[in-house]
Amino acid sequence: MQKPFQRVIVVSLLVGALMLGGCDSPKQQAATPTTSPSPTSTSTPDTTTSQFPGLPRLNGKATVVMTVQGNKQITIELDGNNAPISAGNFADLVQRKFYDGLSFHRVVRQPQPFVVQGGDPKGNGSGGFIPAGSSTERRIPLEIKPKGAAAPVYSKTMTDVPELQHKRGTIAMARSQSPDSASSQFYFTLADIAFLDGNYAVFGKITKGLEIIDTIQQGDKITSAKVTQGIENLKK
């Protein structure tokens, strides 16, 4: 059994690697992640339309087929029922063909399987999506729905068990220290990673082609991504 002190070091290294993939300035990226629990409510009403105007939403589920390494296909189920803004943001970027041609800039398999991360237009872990006509990145709030809750909680980390957990093959938003710093970067989990639950927004899972993420190497490109089902659930 791994000693507690050794496990703390491993967890710190892995989370640090993920945090560096956020979208803030280099100084902010290097900061220690904030994981302190905040009070949460399990009866928060669904006020996301007025609370976060202008952000796309996925009201239901959708399917995305992502082609990587030339012709290998990964099928992803986006869960807008439990993460409408995070799933909607991703579906919108797929529709814009934003991810086509981008690379996986971070792959962490040591000291244990962790994540495969992509979605950065700069290719170095510091970029995000900048809408046409804007000089700033689109940012989306940290969005986590506690298990059994009526609606997600926003902009807060938590210790509640989330509805969408970091199981092997899930897809989630990468961010820096600020909870509301996610933009376009996402990651696939290479193993069950429970210590990320409540700190990062999971918004879907791989339903076909799970074995492909085990072969992705740093620098491999996303050939294309396309919403194949559920596009009618995307509201802009």
URURFEN-V585290 format. One record per residue. RES is the residue in one letter. PSI is psi in degrees with one decimal (999 if undefined). Layout:
<<RES | PSI> <RES | PSI>>
//
This chain:
<<M | 138.6> <Q | 133.8> <K | 146.1> <P | -42.3> <F | -41.3> <Q | -39.0> <R | -40.1> <V | -42.3> <I | -45.2> <V | -47.4> <V | -42.7> <S | -41.9> <L | -43.2> <L | -46.6> <V | -37.7> <G | -39.5> <A | -40.2> <L | -43.3> <M | -35.2> <L | -13.4> <G | 7.9> <G | -170.4> <C | 17.6> <D | -174.0> <S | 161.1> <P | -37.5> <K | -41.4> <Q | -34.1> <Q | -37.9> <A | -3.0> <A | 157.0> <T | 134.5> <P | 145.1> <T | 116.9> <T | 11.6> <S | 135.9> <P | 149.3> <S | 152.1> <P | 136.8> <T | 160.6> <S | 139.3> <T | 10.9> <S | 29.0> <T | 126.5> <P | 157.4> <D | 93.5> <T | 25.8> <T | -30.8> <T | -44.1> <S | -29.1> <Q | -35.6> <F | 70.0> <P | 147.7> <G | -7.4> <L | 138.5> <P | 153.3> <R | 149.9> <L | 108.7> <N | 76.3> <G | -151.6> <K | 161.0> <A | 158.9> <T | 131.8> <V | 132.5> <V | 116.4> <M | 125.3> <T | 127.5> <V | 165.5> <Q | 40.1> <G | -67.1> <N | 14.3> <K | 131.3> <Q | 134.5> <I | 125.0> <T | 127.1> <I | 130.2> <E | 117.9> <L | 133.1> <D | 87.0> <G | -11.9> <N | -35.9> <N | -16.4> <A | 67.6> <P | -37.9> <I | -45.9> <S | -45.6> <A | -39.4> <G | -39.4> <N | -46.0> <F | -46.3> <A | -39.6> <D | -43.1> <L | -35.6> <V | -45.3> <Q | -33.6> <R | -5.7> <K | 26.2> <F | -38.3> <Y | -16.0> <D | 122.1> <G | -9.7> <L | 158.9> <S | 162.7> <F | 107.5> <H | -11.7> <R | 127.2> <V | 118.8> <V | 111.0> <R | -8.7> <Q | 142.1> <P | -2.9> <Q | 158.5> <P | 130.5> <F | -87.3> <V | 160.0> <V | 121.2> <Q | 138.5> <G | -167.4> <G | 12.5> <D | 117.3> <P | -20.7> <K | -20.3> <G | 9.3> <N | 9.6> <G | 10.9> <S | 1.9> <G | 168.7> <G | -172.8> <F | 124.8> <I | 112.3> <P | 152.8> <A | 135.1> <G | 0.4> <S | 154.9> <S | 0.9> <T | 156.3> <E | 148.2> <R | 125.6> <R | 142.9> <I | 150.9> <P | 153.7> <L | 127.2> <E | 108.7> <I | 126.0> <K | 115.3> <P | 146.4> <K | 127.6> <G | -3.0> <A | 160.8> <A | -25.8> <A | 160.7> <P | 158.6> <V | 141.9> <Y | 146.9> <S | 18.7> <K | 137.8> <T | 163.5> <M | 164.3> <T | -4.4> <D | 150.6> <V | 121.9> <P | 156.8> <E | -43.3> <L | 114.3> <Q | 162.1> <H | 75.9> <K | 162.5> <R | 130.2> <G | 5.5> <T | 161.6> <I | 135.5> <A | 165.7> <M | 131.3> <A | 151.8> <R | 171.8> <S | -155.3> <Q | -38.5> <S | 130.8> <P | -32.6> <D | 41.6> <S | 2.1> <A | 147.1> <S | -80.6> <S | -17.0> <Q | 136.7> <F | 167.8> <Y | 150.4> <F | 138.7> <T | 133.9> <L | -6.3> <A | 173.7> <D | 126.4> <I | 76.4> <A | -28.0> <F | -8.3> <L | -15.8> <D | 134.9> <G | -4.1> <N | -22.5> <Y | 151.5> <A | 106.5> <V | 138.4> <F | 11.6> <G | -172.9> <K | 156.8> <I | 129.2> <T | -14.9> <K | 137.0> <G | 22.3> <L | -36.2> <E | -20.8> <I | -34.2> <I | -21.1> <D | -14.5> <T | -8.1> <I | 133.8> <Q | 156.9> <Q | 130.3> <G | -17.5> <D | 145.8> <K | 153.9> <I | 111.1> <T | -47.4> <S | 163.0> <A | 139.5> <K | 136.0> <V | 116.6> <T | -20.1> <Q | 147.7> <G | 13.0> <I | -25.0> <E | -15.9> <N | -7.8> <L | 121.7> <K | 128.9> <K | 999>>
//
